[in-house]
Amino acid sequence: MAAERIFLDYASGGPMLPTARAAMEKVLVGHGAVPGGGHREARESREILEGARKQAAEFLGTEDPERIVFTSGGTEAVQSAILGWGEAAGKGALYLSSMEHPAVESAARKLEKRGFSIVRIPVDGEGRLQWKKIKPAGSGLVCVHLAHHDLGTVQDLKAAAGFAMEAKAGLFVDATFGAGWVELPKGLEGVDLLAVSGHRLGGPKGSGFLWARSGLAWKPQLEGGRQENDQRAGTENLPAIAGLGAALDEWKKNAEKFRKNAGKAQQALLDGIRKKVSTSKLHGPELGKERSPAHLGLSFAGLEAESLALVLDRVGVAARGGSGCVTREMRIPPAMQAIGAKPEEARALILFTLGPGTQASEMATAAERVEQAVQKLQAAMPN
């Protein structure tokens, strides 16, 4: 009998939470009415929509569900936040590191072409933003990630908010990777815009939302109909929104348990790999408060990440070779360049990302399979 596979690629997308799947199925087998009508079926759909909006606000710890705008996922939420701010502001500075998600970088580049300036925030060797090494260059928007998708580094949002206040700038938080796994400031203090991706929380793929603080100058990026309180045109994807709402509700109830379980699995996996594979190296902070409990980024000296990921797949471990956002292009992850990693380390980065379904009891086996894959690849290499 084939050995059970171990799935460690949750950042790319993993199984939906059962409650999320059940919420989606309930809508999919229903009458299918859109929320905007005046008849009973439309009102029922509207109740589902607004119920999910309330669940999203409660997940964030805010009391203004009307500030939630549902989107088609994290990328749309990120780009709508930055471009919507830019269109409203007309000019200003964008403060961001050189290792942000491509969705953030792309939006910043678009605004740069429209006359906005870009000010880079330096990082240290573990991916922490260095606020004391940057000076305000005018009002604008500070763009930071809650936790980094390649390094797992958790950023200091209090320091980010302090710098934004000093620069008389707004603060956008890309929480598409860290949400749930990392606690947010109470009441989102200091935050003006925040993006969340649904599938990284056990919700359906193609779901997400943007939160925009009341009073912030921001312009919708999709125009046409009057859906989402005039914030995003287009018929609402109610099954996905219902599934997302259910997943967010599950996280509100069980976040501490999810984090604790993932943290145990993370520690067990790292300990096992370090014990069995002497050539492994952890990138980003050591385990603890400065690292997401759902993330390990390791390089294996002398090996290419893509090749190792393929061998891992054959021995029963699903992991991601290289950055989850640039793998197809076979480029060195920008984060590895930003932290000053050696080129051979950058090309050898393997991401092991955990989810609510990850079991600590499986990690000893996972580590054994990593050792097996490394040995197989090393044996196949020319002397």
Buried (B, 14 or more C-beta within 10 A) or exposed (E): EEEEEBBBBBBBBBEBBEBBBEBBEBBEEBEEBBBBEEEEBBEBBBEBBBBBBBBBBBBBBBEBBEBBBBBBBBBBBBBBBBBBBBBEBEEBBBBBBBBBBBBBBBBBEBBEEEEBBBBEBBBBEBBBBEBEEBEBBEBBBBBBBBBBBBBBBBBBBEBBBBBBEEBEBBBBBBBBBBBBBBBBBEEBEBBBBBBBBBBBBBBBBBBBBBBBBEEBEBBBBBEEBEBBEEBBBBEBBBBBBBBBBBBBBBBBEBBEEBBEBBBBBBBBBBBBBBEBBEEBBBBBBEBEEBBBBBBBBBBBBEBBBBBBBEBBBEBBBBBBBBBBBBBEEEBBBBBBBBBEBEEEBBBBBBBBBBBBBBBBEBBBBBBBBBBBBBEBBBEEEEE
